[in-house]
Amino acid sequence: MTSDANCIFCKIVRGEIPAKKVHEDEHILAFHDVRPQAPVHLLVIPKVHVPTLYDANLNHQEALGRMLALAGELARKEGAADGFRVIINTGRVGHQEVYHLHMHVLGGPEPLGPMLARRK
């Protein structure tokens, strides 16, 4: 398993930084975002360090598949019973802040606002 010594998400995977975990298995880790943008806001990450979705390849398919396959179950368990949104920000233009591939799972009891702000 590859890891980056300076990556905050790798530090969470290694247990060096605490996180409020909701799921963990051999391939992925899911935990609450420390700056939630919705009543339910989880981050789901592969345990192996993959900087961006650009860097993912078929060697990562099991972790990526598990991330998507568990999103609904995790969202529902955390209170998003009537729908949720999945977002993977990639690169500078995609507003990726942490360069360890991660998926946001957002939801709650009420509908979420517009996904993208309209350009003027």
Secondary structure, 3 states (H helix, E strand, C coil): CCCCCCCHHHHHHCCCCCCCEEEECCCEEEEECCCCCCCEEEEEEECCCCCCHHHCCHHHHHHHHHHHHHHHHHHHHHCCCCCEEEECCCCCCCCCCCCCCCEEEEECCCCCCCCCCCCC
